[in-house]
Amino acid sequence: MPFDTERFASEIGLYEARTEDVPVNGLRAWFAEGEALVWRVRGLTTNEITRANEAVSKNRDMTKIMAKLAGPEKADAVQELLGLDGKAPDEAVRRLNYLVLGSVEPTVDHPLAVRLADAFPLEFTVLTNKITELTGLGKVPPGKSKPSGSDQMSALPSPSEISSDAVSTS
C-alpha cells in the first residue's frame, strides 16, 4: 500500500502539537493554593530540535565570545546567570533548551530553566523526558483527540512528602 502523499500534504497543516500535563508535586510551594500541580509541555518541531542541538555548540563558544564583549570578569557573571558558561554538559544544554521551547504553561526562559534544573533536577528530568516522548510521537492528526495527561503518569512525591513519611514511620 503506497503512502498517500496527496492526503498527507492536504492534512499536515491541520496537525497540532501533542501536549500533556506533567505532575510536579515537588514544586508545590510555587503554585497558588488549590491549583493543579502540573506543568503543561508539548512536543517539539524539527526546527526546535535543531535549535536546541545548535545551542550545544554555541554554549561551547560562549566563553570566548563573552570575554571579548564584556571582559573576563563580567563575562563570567553573565554566563553563570544564563547557564551558558561552557562548562555545562552537552545533554544538560540540550535539555535546558527543550524545557524553554517545550513548556506551554508556565512559559519558561533560559535563566528560569537553569534555576529549575539546579534546584529540582528530578522534576527537570521528568519534564524534559516527557517533551522528548511527545516529540517522538509526532503531532496529533486531525480528528484525533489529544491525551489529557491526567492519567498518563503517576505523580512524583515531593521531597517534603518523602521526609514527612520517613519521620512518621520511625
Contacts in CASP RR format, 6 or more apart in sequence:
PFRMAT RR
TARGET T0000
AUTHOR 0000-0000-0000
METHOD contacts of the structure
MODEL  1
MPFDTERFASEIGLYEARTEDVPVNGLRAWFAEGEALVWRVRGLTTNEIT
RANEAVSKNRDMTKIMAKLAGPEKADAVQELLGLDGKAPDEAVRRLNYLV
LGSVEPTVDHPLAVRLADAFPLEFTVLTNKITELTGLGKVPPGKSKPSGS
DQMSALPSPSEISSDAVSTS
11 141 0 8 1.000
11 142 0 8 1.000
14 141 0 8 1.000
14 142 0 8 1.000
15 139 0 8 1.000
15 140 0 8 1.000
15 141 0 8 1.000
15 142 0 8 1.000
16 139 0 8 1.000
16 140 0 8 1.000
16 146 0 8 1.000
17 42 0 8 1.000
17 43 0 8 1.000
17 45 0 8 1.000
17 134 0 8 1.000
17 139 0 8 1.000
17 140 0 8 1.000
18 42 0 8 1.000
18 43 0 8 1.000
18 134 0 8 1.000
18 137 0 8 1.000
18 138 0 8 1.000
18 139 0 8 1.000
18 140 0 8 1.000
18 146 0 8 1.000
18 147 0 8 1.000
19 40 0 8 1.000
19 41 0 8 1.000
19 42 0 8 1.000
19 43 0 8 1.000
19 104 0 8 1.000
19 134 0 8 1.000
19 146 0 8 1.000
20 40 0 8 1.000
20 41 0 8 1.000
20 42 0 8 1.000
20 130 0 8 1.000
20 134 0 8 1.000
20 147 0 8 1.000
20 149 0 8 1.000
20 152 0 8 1.000
20 153 0 8 1.000
21 36 0 8 1.000
21 38 0 8 1.000
21 39 0 8 1.000
21 40 0 8 1.000
21 148 0 8 1.000
21 149 0 8 1.000
21 150 0 8 1.000
22 38 0 8 1.000
22 39 0 8 1.000
22 40 0 8 1.000
22 41 0 8 1.000
22 126 0 8 1.000
22 127 0 8 1.000
22 130 0 8 1.000
22 149 0 8 1.000
22 153 0 8 1.000
23 37 0 8 1.000
23 38 0 8 1.000
23 153 0 8 1.000
23 154 0 8 1.000
23 155 0 8 1.000
23 156 0 8 1.000
24 37 0 8 1.000
24 38 0 8 1.000
24 39 0 8 1.000
24 123 0 8 1.000
24 126 0 8 1.000
24 127 0 8 1.000
24 156 0 8 1.000
25 37 0 8 1.000
25 155 0 8 1.000
25 156 0 8 1.000
25 157 0 8 1.000
25 158 0 8 1.000
25 161 0 8 1.000
26 37 0 8 1.000
26 120 0 8 1.000
26 123 0 8 1.000
26 156 0 8 1.000
26 157 0 8 1.000
26 158 0 8 1.000
26 159 0 8 1.000
26 160 0 8 1.000
27 37 0 8 1.000
27 39 0 8 1.000
27 120 0 8 1.000
27 123 0 8 1.000
27 158 0 8 1.000
28 37 0 8 1.000
28 158 0 8 1.000
28 160 0 8 1.000
31 37 0 8 1.000
37 155 0 8 1.000
39 103 0 8 1.000
39 105 0 8 1.000
39 106 0 8 1.000
39 123 0 8 1.000
39 127 0 8 1.000
40 103 0 8 1.000
40 104 0 8 1.000
40 105 0 8 1.000
41 102 0 8 1.000
41 103 0 8 1.000
41 104 0 8 1.000
41 127 0 8 1.000
41 130 0 8 1.000
41 131 0 8 1.000
41 134 0 8 1.000
42 102 0 8 1.000
42 104 0 8 1.000
42 131 0 8 1.000
42 134 0 8 1.000
43 102 0 8 1.000
43 131 0 8 1.000
43 134 0 8 1.000
43 135 0 8 1.000
43 136 0 8 1.000
43 137 0 8 1.000
43 138 0 8 1.000
44 52 0 8 1.000
44 98 0 8 1.000
44 101 0 8 1.000
44 102 0 8 1.000
44 131 0 8 1.000
44 134 0 8 1.000
44 135 0 8 1.000
48 101 0 8 1.000
48 102 0 8 1.000
49 135 0 8 1.000
51 97 0 8 1.000
51 101 0 8 1.000
52 94 0 8 1.000
52 97 0 8 1.000
52 98 0 8 1.000
52 101 0 8 1.000
53 94 0 8 1.000
55 93 0 8 1.000
55 94 0 8 1.000
55 96 0 8 1.000
55 97 0 8 1.000
56 90 0 8 1.000
56 93 0 8 1.000
56 94 0 8 1.000
58 84 0 8 1.000
59 84 0 8 1.000
59 86 0 8 1.000
59 88 0 8 1.000
59 90 0 8 1.000
59 93 0 8 1.000
60 86 0 8 1.000
62 79 0 8 1.000
62 84 0 8 1.000
62 85 0 8 1.000
62 86 0 8 1.000
63 75 0 8 1.000
63 79 0 8 1.000
63 85 0 8 1.000
63 86 0 8 1.000
66 74 0 8 1.000
66 75 0 8 1.000
66 76 0 8 1.000
66 78 0 8 1.000
66 79 0 8 1.000
66 84 0 8 1.000
67 75 0 8 1.000
69 75 0 8 1.000
70 78 0 8 1.000
76 85 0 8 1.000
79 85 0 8 1.000
79 86 0 8 1.000
81 111 0 8 1.000
82 110 0 8 1.000
82 111 0 8 1.000
82 114 0 8 1.000
83 96 0 8 1.000
83 110 0 8 1.000
83 111 0 8 1.000
83 114 0 8 1.000
84 110 0 8 1.000
88 96 0 8 1.000
92 117 0 8 1.000
95 117 0 8 1.000
95 124 0 8 1.000
95 125 0 8 1.000
95 128 0 8 1.000
96 110 0 8 1.000
96 113 0 8 1.000
96 114 0 8 1.000
96 117 0 8 1.000
97 110 0 8 1.000
97 113 0 8 1.000
98 128 0 8 1.000
98 131 0 8 1.000
98 132 0 8 1.000
99 108 0 8 1.000
99 113 0 8 1.000
99 116 0 8 1.000
99 117 0 8 1.000
99 124 0 8 1.000
99 127 0 8 1.000
99 128 0 8 1.000
99 131 0 8 1.000
100 108 0 8 1.000
100 109 0 8 1.000
100 110 0 8 1.000
100 113 0 8 1.000
102 131 0 8 1.000
103 127 0 8 1.000
108 116 0 8 1.000
113 124 0 8 1.000
116 123 0 8 1.000
116 124 0 8 1.000
117 124 0 8 1.000
122 156 0 8 1.000
123 156 0 8 1.000
126 153 0 8 1.000
126 156 0 8 1.000
130 153 0 8 1.000
140 146 0 8 1.000
157 165 0 8 1.000
END
